[in-house]
């Protein structure tokens, strides 16, 4: 079986950077099987920007999930890893 690739992006108030991050993922020679953005209590426009990318890029799975239990990159990253659908 061919291994699949998932990109997990922990995000907290990343409205200035999330579009560039997602664009970089989409410009890869080999697209990932899924991109999982894990929103960790953002209070800015991060979520809306990700939603626009979802609509504009139906050819790739871009998932937006929330991790509100704990603040911080490690629990947010781990929540993303726990929710990857790729094998």
DSSP file (Angstrom, degrees, kcal/mol; ACC not computed):
  #  RESIDUE AA STRUCTURE BP1 BP2  ACC     N-H-->O    O-->H-N    N-H-->O    O-->H-N    TCO  KAPPA ALPHA  PHI   PSI    X-CA   Y-CA   Z-CA
    1    1 A X              0   0    0      0, 0.0     2,-0.4     0, 0.0     0, 0.0   0.000 360.0 360.0 360.0 143.8    0.0    0.0    0.0
    2    2 A X        -     0   0    0      1,-0.1     2,-0.0     0, 0.0     0, 0.0  -0.685 360.0-118.3 -80.9 128.8    1.1    3.5   -0.8
    3    3 A X        -     0   0    0     -2,-0.4     2,-0.2     1,-0.1    -1,-0.1  -0.352  26.8-136.8 -65.3 148.7    1.5    5.6    2.4
    4    4 A X        -     0   0    0     28,-0.0     2,-0.5    29,-0.0    28,-0.1  -0.675   9.2-136.2-103.7 163.1   -0.7    8.6    2.7
    5    5 A X        -     0   0    0     -2,-0.2    28,-2.6    26,-0.2    29,-1.2  -0.973  17.4-177.2-125.3 129.4    0.3   12.1    3.8
    6    6 A X  E     -a   34   0A   0     -2,-0.5     2,-0.5    27,-0.2    29,-0.2  -0.971  14.7-149.3-121.4 141.0   -1.6   14.4    6.2
    7    7 A X  E     -a   35   0A   0     27,-2.3    29,-3.5    -2,-0.4     2,-0.5  -0.952  10.7-160.7-108.5 124.7   -0.5   17.8    7.2
    8    8 A X  E     -a   36   0A   0     -2,-0.5     2,-0.6    27,-0.2    29,-0.2  -0.927   6.1-171.4-108.1 125.5   -1.6   19.0   10.6
    9    9 A X  E     -a   37   0A   0     27,-3.2    29,-2.7    -2,-0.5     2,-0.3  -0.923  10.7-153.8-120.3 104.5   -1.5   22.7   11.3
   10   10 A X  E     -a   38   0A   0     -2,-0.6     2,-0.4    27,-0.2    29,-0.2  -0.598  22.3-167.1 -71.8 137.0   -2.1   23.9   14.9
   11   11 A X  E     +a   39   0A   0     27,-2.8    29,-3.2    -2,-0.3     2,-0.4  -0.981  25.4 164.6-138.2 126.7   -3.6   27.4   14.7
   12   12 A X  S    S-     0   0    0     -2,-0.4    29,-0.1    27,-0.2    27,-0.1  -0.916  83.9 -27.2-136.6 110.8   -4.1   30.1   17.3
   13   13 A X  S    S+     0   0    0     -2,-0.4     3,-0.3     1,-0.1    -1,-0.0   0.942  84.8 151.1  49.3  58.0   -4.9   33.6   16.0
   14   14 A X    >>  +     0   0    0      1,-0.2     4,-3.1     2,-0.1     3,-1.9   0.038  16.8 127.3-105.9  24.2   -3.0   32.9   12.7
   15   15 A X  T 34 S+     0   0    0      1,-0.3     4,-0.4     2,-0.2    -1,-0.2   0.790  74.6  53.3 -57.0 -27.5   -5.0   35.2   10.4
   16   16 A X  T 34 S+     0   0    0     -3,-0.3    -1,-0.3     1,-0.1     4,-0.1   0.723 125.4  21.2 -76.4 -20.8   -1.8   36.9    9.2
   17   17 A X  T <> S+     0   0    0     -3,-1.9     4,-2.2     2,-0.1    -2,-0.2   0.632  96.9  85.2-123.5 -19.9   -0.1   33.6    8.3
   18   18 A X  H  X S+     0   0    0     -4,-3.1     4,-2.7     1,-0.2     5,-0.2   0.850  90.4  53.5 -64.0 -36.1   -2.7   30.8    7.7
   19   19 A X  H  > S+     0   0    0     -4,-0.4     4,-2.7    -5,-0.3    -1,-0.2   0.938 111.3  45.9 -63.8 -45.5   -3.4   31.7    4.1
   20   20 A X  H  > S+     0   0    0      2,-0.2     4,-2.2     1,-0.2    -2,-0.2   0.890 112.6  51.8 -63.0 -38.9    0.3   31.5    3.2
   21   21 A X  H  X S+     0   0    0     -4,-2.2     4,-1.9     2,-0.2    -2,-0.2   0.945 112.8  43.8 -62.5 -49.1    0.7   28.3    5.1
   22   22 A X  H  X S+     0   0    0     -4,-2.7     4,-2.2     1,-0.2    -2,-0.2   0.893 111.6  53.8 -65.4 -39.9   -2.3   26.7    3.2
   23   23 A X  H  X S+     0   0    0     -4,-2.7     4,-1.2    -5,-0.2    -1,-0.2   0.900 107.0  52.4 -61.1 -39.9   -1.1   28.0   -0.1
   24   24 A X  H  < S+     0   0    0     -4,-2.2     3,-0.4     1,-0.2     4,-0.3   0.907 108.9  49.8 -62.0 -41.6    2.3   26.4    0.5
   25   25 A X  H >< S+     0   0    0     -4,-1.9     3,-1.0     1,-0.2     7,-0.4   0.893 111.0  49.6 -62.4 -39.2    0.6   23.1    1.2
   26   26 A X  H 3< S+     0   0    0     -4,-2.2    -1,-0.2     1,-0.2    -2,-0.2   0.666 105.0  58.5 -76.3 -16.9   -1.4   23.4   -2.0
   27   27 A X  T 3< S+     0   0    0     -4,-1.2    -1,-0.2    -3,-0.4    -2,-0.2   0.412  77.5 121.8 -91.9   1.2    1.8   24.2   -4.1
   28   28 A X  S <  S-     0   0    0     -3,-1.0     3,-0.1    -4,-0.3    -3,-0.0  -0.315  71.8-124.5 -65.0 147.7    3.6   21.0   -3.2
   29   29 A X  S    S+     0   0    0      1,-0.2     2,-0.6     2,-0.0    -1,-0.1   0.914 107.4  34.7 -57.7 -44.7    4.6   18.7   -6.1
   30   30 A X  S    S-     0   0    0      0, 0.0    -1,-0.2     0, 0.0    -2,-0.1  -0.959  93.9-135.1-112.1 115.3    2.7   15.9   -4.5
   31   31 A X        -     0   0    0     -2,-0.6   -26,-0.2    -3,-0.1    -5,-0.1  -0.370  22.2-111.9 -67.4 144.1   -0.4   17.1   -2.7
   32   32 A X        -     0   0    0     -7,-0.4    29,-0.2     1,-0.1   -26,-0.2  -0.359  21.5-121.4 -67.1 158.8   -1.1   15.7    0.8
   33   33 A X  S    S-     0   0    0    -28,-2.6    28,-0.6     1,-0.3     2,-0.3   0.802  91.6  -0.8 -71.9 -28.5   -4.1   13.5    1.1
   34   34 A X  E     -ab   6  61A   0    -29,-1.2   -27,-2.3    26,-0.1     2,-0.5  -0.985  57.7-146.5-157.7 152.6   -5.6   15.8    3.7
   35   35 A X  E     -ab   7  62A   0     26,-2.8    28,-3.4    -2,-0.3     2,-0.6  -0.993  17.1-164.0-118.9 125.9   -4.8   19.0    5.5
   36   36 A X  E     -ab   8  63A   0    -29,-3.5   -27,-3.2    -2,-0.5     2,-0.6  -0.939   1.5-166.3-115.7 112.6   -6.1   19.3    9.1
   37   37 A X  E     -ab   9  64A   0     26,-3.3    28,-2.6    -2,-0.6     2,-0.8  -0.876   7.8-157.5 -97.3 122.6   -6.2   22.8   10.6
   38   38 A X  E     -ab  10  65A   0    -29,-2.7   -27,-2.8    -2,-0.6     2,-0.5  -0.877   6.5-151.7-106.0 106.5   -6.7   22.5   14.4
   39   39 A X  E     -ab  11  66A   0     26,-3.1    28,-2.6    -2,-0.8     2,-0.7  -0.659   6.4-164.5 -81.5 123.0   -8.2   25.8   15.7
   40   40 A X        -     0   0    0    -29,-3.2    32,-0.1    -2,-0.5    28,-0.1  -0.673  66.6 -56.8-112.5  75.5   -7.1   26.4   19.3
   41   41 A X  S    S-     0   0    0     -2,-0.7   -29,-0.1     1,-0.2    -1,-0.1   0.798  75.0-177.0  63.9  33.1   -9.5   29.1   20.6
   42   42 A X        -     0   0    0    -31,-0.3    -1,-0.2     1,-0.1   -30,-0.0  -0.338  18.0-170.1 -61.7 142.6   -8.6   31.7   17.9
   43   43 A X        +     0   0    0      4,-0.0    -1,-0.1     3,-0.0     2,-0.1   0.283  65.2  67.9-114.4   5.7  -10.4   35.0   18.3
   44   44 A X  S    S-     0   0    0      0, 0.0     3,-0.4     0, 0.0     4,-0.2  -0.079 107.7 -71.7-106.5-152.2   -9.4   36.5   15.0
   45   45 A X  S  > S+     0   0    0      1,-0.2     4,-2.2     2,-0.1     5,-0.2   0.226  90.4 113.4 -93.9  13.9  -10.3   35.6   11.4
   46   46 A X  H  > S+     0   0    0      1,-0.2     4,-2.2     2,-0.2    -1,-0.2   0.917  77.1  48.7 -51.6 -51.0   -8.4   32.3   11.2
   47   47 A X  H  > S+     0   0    0     -3,-0.4     4,-2.3     1,-0.2    -1,-0.2   0.899 110.9  49.3 -60.7 -43.6  -11.5   30.1   11.0
   48   48 A X  H  > S+     0   0    0      2,-0.2     4,-2.0     1,-0.2    -1,-0.2   0.873 109.4  52.1 -65.5 -37.0  -13.1   32.2    8.2
   49   49 A X  H  X S+     0   0    0     -4,-2.2     4,-1.8     2,-0.2    -1,-0.2   0.927 110.3  48.1 -64.7 -44.4   -9.9   32.1    6.1
   50   50 A X  H  X S+     0   0    0     -4,-2.2     4,-2.1     1,-0.2    -2,-0.2   0.912 109.4  53.6 -62.1 -41.9   -9.6   28.3    6.4
   51   51 A X  H  X S+     0   0    0     -4,-2.3     4,-2.0     1,-0.2    -1,-0.2   0.879 106.2  52.7 -61.7 -37.8  -13.3   28.0    5.4
   52   52 A X  H  X S+     0   0    0     -4,-2.0     4,-2.4     1,-0.2    -1,-0.2   0.902 108.5  50.5 -63.8 -39.9  -12.6   30.1    2.3
   53   53 A X  H  X S+     0   0    0     -4,-1.8     4,-1.2     2,-0.2    -2,-0.2   0.877 106.9  54.9 -65.0 -37.0   -9.8   27.8    1.4
   54   54 A X  H  < S+     0   0    0     -4,-2.1     3,-0.4     1,-0.2    -2,-0.2   0.933 112.1  42.8 -60.3 -45.6  -12.1   24.8    1.8
   55   55 A X  H  < S+     0   0    0     -4,-2.0     3,-0.5     1,-0.2    -2,-0.2   0.892 115.5  48.5 -68.1 -40.2  -14.6   26.3   -0.6
   56   56 A X  H  < S+     0   0    0     -4,-2.4    -1,-0.2     1,-0.2    -2,-0.2   0.629 115.4  44.7 -77.7 -13.4  -11.9   27.4   -3.1
   57   57 A X    ><  +     0   0    0     -4,-1.2     3,-1.6    -3,-0.4    -1,-0.2  -0.478  56.9 153.6-131.5  63.0  -10.1   24.0   -3.1
   58   58 A X  T 3   +     0   0    0     -3,-0.5    -1,-0.1     1,-0.3    -2,-0.1   0.639  66.4  75.0 -68.0 -11.4  -12.6   21.2   -3.4
   59   59 A X  T 3  S+     0   0    0     -3,-0.1     2,-0.4     2,-0.0    -1,-0.3   0.563  98.8  45.8 -77.5  -7.8  -10.0   18.9   -5.0
   60   60 A X  S <  S-     0   0    0     -3,-1.6     2,-0.8    -6,-0.2   -26,-0.1  -0.984  88.9-112.3-135.7 146.7   -8.3   18.4   -1.6
   61   61 A X  E     +b   34   0A   0    -28,-0.6   -26,-2.8    -2,-0.4     2,-0.6  -0.683  35.1 175.9 -80.4 113.0   -9.6   17.6    1.8
   62   62 A X  E     -b   35   0A   0     -2,-0.8     2,-0.4   -28,-0.2   -26,-0.2  -0.963  11.8-167.6-116.3 111.3   -9.0   20.6    4.1
   63   63 A X  E     -b   36   0A   0    -28,-3.4   -26,-3.3    -2,-0.6     2,-0.5  -0.800  11.1-159.1-103.6 142.1  -10.5   19.9    7.5
   64   64 A X  E     +b   37   0A   0     -2,-0.4     2,-0.3   -28,-0.2   -26,-0.2  -0.971  20.7 168.9-118.8 115.2  -11.1   22.4   10.2
   65   65 A X  E     -b   38   0A   0    -28,-2.6   -26,-3.1    -2,-0.5     2,-0.4  -0.861  25.8-126.8-123.6 160.5  -11.4   21.0   13.7
   66   66 A X  E     -b   39   0A   0     -2,-0.3     2,-0.4   -28,-0.2   -26,-0.2  -0.821  14.3-172.0-108.9 146.0  -11.4   22.7   17.1
   67   67 A X        +     0   0    0    -28,-2.6     9,-0.1    -2,-0.4    13,-0.0  -0.861  24.1 151.5-133.1  98.0   -9.4   21.9   20.2
   68   68 A X        +     0   0    0     -2,-0.4     3,-0.1   -28,-0.1    -1,-0.1   0.449  50.5  84.0-108.1  -4.2  -10.8   24.0   23.0
   69   69 A X  S    S+     0   0    0      1,-0.2     2,-0.4     6,-0.1    -1,-0.1   0.892 100.8  17.6 -70.0 -39.2   -9.9   21.8   26.0
   70   70 A X  S    S-     0   0    0      2,-0.1     2,-0.4     5,-0.0    -1,-0.2  -0.990  72.3-129.6-137.1 141.2   -6.3   23.1   26.5
   71   71 A X        +     0   0    0     -2,-0.4     2,-0.2    -3,-0.1     4,-0.1  -0.743  64.0  68.2 -86.8 135.2   -4.4   26.1   25.3
   72   72 A X  S  > S-     0   0    0     -2,-0.4     4,-1.4   -32,-0.1     5,-0.1  -0.455  81.3 -94.0 134.8 157.2   -1.1   25.4   23.6
   73   73 A X  H  > S+     0   0    0      2,-0.2     4,-3.1     1,-0.2     5,-0.2   0.863 112.3  55.8 -69.5 -38.4    0.6   24.0   20.6
   74   74 A X  H  > S+     0   0    0      2,-0.2     4,-2.6     1,-0.2     5,-0.2   0.959 111.9  39.4 -66.8 -52.0    1.3   20.5   22.0
   75   75 A X  H  > S+     0   0    0      1,-0.2     4,-1.9     2,-0.2    -1,-0.2   0.853 118.3  51.3 -65.0 -29.5   -2.3   19.5   22.9
   76   76 A X  H  X S+     0   0    0     -4,-1.4     4,-1.7     2,-0.2    -2,-0.2   0.930 111.8  45.2 -71.5 -45.1   -3.5   21.2   19.7
   77   77 A X  H  X S+     0   0    0     -4,-3.1     4,-2.4     1,-0.2    -2,-0.2   0.932 113.4  50.5 -61.0 -46.6   -1.0   19.3   17.5
   78   78 A X  H  X S+     0   0    0     -4,-2.6     4,-2.5    -5,-0.2    -1,-0.2   0.876 106.4  54.8 -62.0 -38.0   -1.8   16.0   19.3
   79   79 A X  H  X S+     0   0    0     -4,-1.9     4,-0.8     2,-0.2    -1,-0.2   0.891 108.5  50.1 -61.4 -38.9   -5.5   16.6   18.8
   80   80 A X  H >< S+     0   0    0     -4,-1.7     3,-0.9     2,-0.2     4,-0.3   0.937 109.9  49.1 -63.8 -46.8   -4.8   17.0   15.1
   81   81 A X  H >< S+     0   0    0     -4,-2.4     3,-1.1     1,-0.3    -2,-0.2   0.894 108.9  54.1 -58.9 -39.9   -2.7   13.8   15.0
   82   82 A X  H 3< S+     0   0    0     -4,-2.5    -1,-0.3     1,-0.2    -2,-0.2   0.713 111.8  45.5 -67.3 -19.6   -5.5   11.9   16.8
   83   83 A X  T << S+     0   0    0     -3,-0.9    -1,-0.2    -4,-0.8    -2,-0.2   0.284  78.3 125.8-110.6   9.8   -8.0   13.0   14.1
   84   84 A X    <   -     0   0    0     -3,-1.1   -78,-0.0    -4,-0.3   -76,-0.0  -0.486  40.8-165.4 -67.5 136.3   -6.1   12.3   10.9
   85   85 A X        +     0   0    0     -2,-0.2    -1,-0.1     2,-0.0   -79,-0.0   0.633  57.4  99.8 -97.5 -17.6   -8.1   10.1    8.6
   86   86 A X              0   0    0      1,-0.1   -80,-0.1   -83,-0.0   -83,-0.0  -0.273 360.0 360.0 -66.6 156.6   -5.2    9.2    6.3
   87   87 A X              0   0    0    -82,-0.1    -1,-0.1     0, 0.0   -82,-0.0   0.395 360.0 360.0-114.8 360.0   -3.6    5.8    6.8
